[in-house]
Amino acid sequence: MELNDINPNVLNVKPSSMREFDHEISADPQIVKLTLGEPNFDVPAHIKQAAIDAINDNYSHYPYFWGYAELREAAAKYYQEKFGYHYTADQIVVTVGATEAVADAVATLFQPGDAVILPSPAYPLYDASIAMHGLKQVRIDTSKTDYILTPEAVQQAIDDNPGLNIRGLIITDPNNPTGVAYTEEQLKALVPVLKENRIWVISDEIYGELTYGQKHYTLSTWLPDQTVIVNGLSKSHAMTGWRLGYVFGPKGFIDEIAKVHQFTVTTPTSTVQYAAIEAMKHGQNDAEVMRKQYEKRRDFVVKNMREAGFDVVHPGGAFYVYAKIPASLHMDSWTCARTLAKDYHIGLFPGASFGDDASIRISYAASDEALKAAMTAIKKLVADKSVVGD
Ligand code: PLP
């Protein structure tokens, strides 16, 4: 068939290099994988039971397409208590994971030709959503500011692109891939430039419950009329495969995104929504058990990576360590990731997958044994392959 029969916006979307690489290395059972952002915890038992009960009690009919009212009410309360979100049930749509929430938010807010700012490195989903809708992107390299987006950088991007209609920003806090978590001051500092230029923010807060020694804040506190929040249960309740997310936003926006959602996916399954009601009503402490484990692993990985000679930015959240490849290795991120996989049996993602070829990302949502093996292998890589002094 002719490729010119296909929508060019779809042709422009690059398949996820992360998924491909993960698939490729999965063929070798020897490889210890620290690749995907996949919690290695089970779904809490009370949530599993709620799903089983929903099936046995025949909750098998179409839920209202916005998501069950009981779930949206419970979610409004849950996130209000956790992070101070200020949304009522009619400002929430229940989505098929955070992925759908991001994709629908992009589709609802922007039109072909609009430009969206992406602090880089960035989670690849955003890149794809932007391309899919014929939008332009303005990447802001955050590596010089500890991977934090600054108001000066936003202003600079606007000044440097007078011909672009910059209408949006997608921010991830806590961040994937860097693990950085914004402080209250860092978020507040962004508000004036975003307000002044009427830039809508899609704030992906899927890792909001996984912060270490610092609180999670949300831009929506100071920019309620221009912020759309994406969240969900994938990371907080280890429910990646259950596909349950949310989008929160001003009423006018939510009424419109509900249409995009209704005529694409309709709504997540009834069973999962019933389980999510249980998570929202009685699962307030579920993430804490995992968070404590992640924090220990983070400390272990950061310490070891620094000992190995990698420059690591302080990860205040999520479950990733983002490490700059030492100059002595003379490797770009793909070479580093492929060498580690092939010769040292360790799988991790190259920074190139996120738009930055100088670093690698380690997911520490993995067992202690896997992390120990990885640290030993990475230290060996540095010992074997460093070329100093040229
Ligand atoms: N947003 C970020 C920043 C992520 O890291 C991920 C998954 O890794 C997602 C969204 C996707 O979440 P979900 O599984 O709920 O679609």
Residues whose N, C-alpha, C, O or C-beta is under 5 A from the ligand:
A	BS01	PLP	G37 V96 G97 A98 T99 Y123 T172 N176 D204 I206 G232 S234 T240 L244 G245
